[in-house]
Amino acid sequence: MKHIVTGVRCASLSAVGLVMFLWLSGCDAWTTARGTVRDSAGNPVSDAIVTMSVAGASRQFRTDKDGQYLISTSQPPWKTTVTLAVSKNGYQPYEKKFTGPGSYKELNVVPDSVRAEKRSTLQKTDSAHSIPKALFPNAPEKTQSIDCFRGLAPDMSVYAVVQKCGRPDEELGSGIFIFVWHLANGSTVSIGTPYLERIGHVHYTDASGKAFSLPGTKKHP
């Protein structure tokens, strides 16, 4: 038993030593993000500044005429918070956070215009409806039943959900996406996610206001 314990300690020390070696030797990992910057009407935003910041360093890229960007940066070889910021004159600064290292292929963003702070409640409602149209212009007709959302997996992308269940009615998030589907029986389905490549949990609120989480919960409506 003594030899086994010694072996485990040596293995632990070796793991620590490997991490220290990677850190000291400058062995970096990479995080890459690409997507499209659009305004709330669905038009591409060209010449916007996209900044990726991680571990105290940052890189910048300007969107092309189609609003597209591709940006990469090196980072330590362990999970780290990455910040993606978008800025341009005439628009509110936009920021979202995710985890690197990794490759995010459809990290699309819709920054509000500067005038958003002065909009009326009706205008804000219009924007909530226009963002899903901008992100999913060719989406199929929306489902009217909760059954479509029961078979979703947490690692599905929002795009896959939209292709399966139709375009959401609203996007209510600030800093993260919060997509909402209004169903025929008065219930709602919502998905909150910092990026479009993974939905996480799907939340369901029935017509009486009782909330559930789908999938990955013990209780279902």
C-alpha positions in Angstrom: 0.0 0.0 0.0 2.9 2.4 0.7 4.2 1.9 -2.8 0.8 2.7 -4.3 0.4 5.9 -2.3 3.9 7.0 -3.4 3.0 6.3 -7.0 -0.1 8.4 -6.8 1.9 11.3 -5.3 4.5 11.0 -8.0 1.7 11.1 -10.6 0.2 14.2 -9.1 3.5 15.9 -8.9 4.1 15.0 -12.5 0.8 16.5 -13.5 1.6 19.7 -11.7 5.0 19.7 -13.2 3.5 19.3 -16.7 1.3 22.3 -16.2 4.2 24.4 -14.9 6.3 23.3 -17.9 3.6 24.3 -20.3 3.2 27.7 -18.6 6.9 28.4 -18.4 7.6 27.2 -22.0 4.9 29.4 -23.4 2.8 26.6 -24.8 -0.4 28.4 -25.7 -3.9 27.3 -26.9 -6.1 29.3 -29.3 -9.6 30.7 -29.4 -11.2 31.6 -32.7 -14.5 33.3 -33.3 -16.3 34.2 -36.5 -19.7 35.5 -37.3 -21.7 38.5 -38.6 -22.6 41.8 -37.0 -26.0 43.0 -38.1 -28.3 45.8 -37.0 -31.8 45.1 -35.6 -33.2 45.4 -39.2 -31.0 42.5 -40.3 -28.6 44.7 -42.3 -24.8 43.9 -42.1 -22.8 46.4 -40.1 -19.5 47.0 -41.9 -16.3 48.5 -40.4 -17.3 47.7 -36.8 -14.5 47.0 -34.4 -14.5 43.5 -33.0 -12.2 43.0 -30.0 -11.3 39.7 -28.4 -9.8 39.9 -24.9 -8.4 37.0 -22.9 -5.8 36.7 -20.1 -4.9 40.4 -20.2 -4.3 40.5 -23.9 -6.6 41.6 -26.8 -6.8 41.6 -30.6 -9.0 43.6 -32.9 -10.6 43.1 -36.3 -12.9 45.3 -38.4 -15.9 43.7 -40.1 -16.0 43.6 -43.9 -18.7 45.0 -46.2 -20.9 42.1 -45.4 -20.5 42.6 -41.6 -18.4 39.4 -41.2 -15.5 39.0 -39.0 -12.9 36.3 -38.1 -10.6 36.8 -35.1 -8.2 34.5 -33.3 -6.0 34.9 -30.2 -3.6 32.7 -28.2 -4.4 32.0 -24.6 -3.1 29.7 -21.7 -3.8 26.0 -22.3 -6.7 25.8 -19.8 -10.2 27.1 -19.6 -10.3 30.9 -19.5 -13.1 33.5 -19.8 -13.0 35.2 -23.2 -14.7 38.6 -23.9 -15.9 39.6 -27.4 -16.8 43.3 -27.7 -18.2 45.1 -30.7 -18.1 48.9 -31.2 -19.0 51.4 -33.8 -20.1 55.0 -33.9 -23.9 55.1 -33.8 -24.2 51.9 -31.9 -24.3 50.9 -28.3 -21.1 49.0 -27.2 -21.9 45.3 -27.3 -20.1 42.6 -25.2 -20.5 38.9 -24.5 -18.4 36.4 -22.7 -17.7 32.7 -23.4 -15.0 30.1 -22.5 -11.8 29.4 -24.4 -9.9 27.7 -25.8 -12.3 26.8 -28.6 -13.6 27.6 -32.0 -16.9 29.5 -32.3 -18.1 29.5 -35.9 -21.4 31.4 -35.8 -21.0 33.9 -33.1 -23.4 36.5 -34.6 -24.2 39.7 -32.8 -26.9 42.4 -33.1 -25.8 45.6 -31.3 -28.5 48.2 -30.5 -28.2 51.7 -32.0 -27.3 54.6 -29.7 -30.9 55.8 -30.0 -32.0 52.6 -28.2 -31.9 54.5 -24.8 -34.5 57.0 -26.1 -36.9 54.5 -27.7 -40.4 54.1 -26.5 -41.8 50.9 -25.1 -43.4 50.2 -28.5 -40.1 50.7 -30.3 -38.3 48.3 -27.9 -41.0 45.7 -28.6 -40.4 46.1 -32.3 -36.7 45.6 -31.8 -37.3 42.4 -29.8 -39.2 41.0 -32.8 -36.8 42.2 -35.4 -33.7 40.7 -34.0 -34.9 37.0 -34.5 -35.8 38.0 -38.1 -32.3 39.4 -38.6 -30.6 36.3 -37.2 -32.9 33.7 -38.8 -34.2 35.2 -42.1 -35.0 31.9 -43.7 -36.5 30.1 -40.7 -39.5 27.8 -41.1 -42.9 28.5 -39.6 -43.0 28.4 -35.8 -44.4 25.4 -34.1 -47.4 25.9 -31.8 -46.7 22.9 -29.5 -44.3 22.2 -26.6 -43.8 18.7 -28.0 -41.2 20.0 -30.5 -39.0 21.3 -27.7 -39.1 18.1 -25.6 -36.6 16.3 -27.8 -33.9 19.0 -27.7 -30.4 18.3 -26.4 -28.4 20.9 -24.4 -25.5 20.8 -26.9 -27.7 21.7 -29.9 -27.1 25.0 -31.5 -29.8 27.7 -31.6 -29.8 27.3 -35.4 -30.7 23.6 -35.1 -33.6 24.5 -32.7 -34.9 27.1 -35.2 -34.8 24.6 -38.1 -36.7 22.1 -35.9 -39.2 24.3 -34.1 -39.3 27.6 -36.1 -38.1 31.1 -35.5 -38.6 32.6 -32.0 -41.0 35.5 -31.6 -38.7 37.7 -29.5 -35.1 38.3 -28.3 -35.1 39.9 -24.9 -31.5 39.5 -23.8 -28.9 42.2 -22.9 -25.4 40.8 -23.1 -26.7 37.3 -23.7 -29.4 36.0 -26.1 -32.8 35.3 -24.6 -35.1 33.8 -27.3 -38.8 33.4 -26.6 -41.5 31.4 -28.5 -45.2 32.1 -27.7 -47.2 28.9 -28.2 -50.9 28.5 -29.1 -52.1 27.5 -25.6 -50.7 30.7 -24.0 -47.5 29.0 -22.7 -43.9 30.2 -23.6 -40.6 28.5 -24.3 -37.4 30.5 -23.7 -33.7 29.8 -24.3 -31.0 31.9 -22.7 -27.5 31.5 -24.0 -24.3 33.6 -24.4 -23.6 32.2 -27.8 -25.6 30.5 -30.6 -23.6 27.3 -30.8 -25.1 25.7 -27.6 -28.5 26.2 -26.1 -28.0 24.7 -22.6 -31.4 24.4 -20.9 -34.8 25.1 -22.4 -37.2 26.9 -20.1 -41.0 26.3 -20.3 -43.7 28.5 -18.7 -47.2 27.1 -18.9 -50.3 29.3 -19.3 -50.8 29.6 -15.5 -47.2 31.0 -15.1 -45.7 27.8 -13.6 -42.1 27.4 -14.9 -40.1 24.3 -15.7 -36.7 23.6 -17.2 -36.3 21.3 -20.3 -34.4 19.1 -20.7 -32.2 17.8 -17.9 -34.8 18.2 -15.1 -36.8 15.8 -13.0 -40.1 17.5 -13.6 -41.8 18.1 -16.9 -45.0 19.8 -17.7 
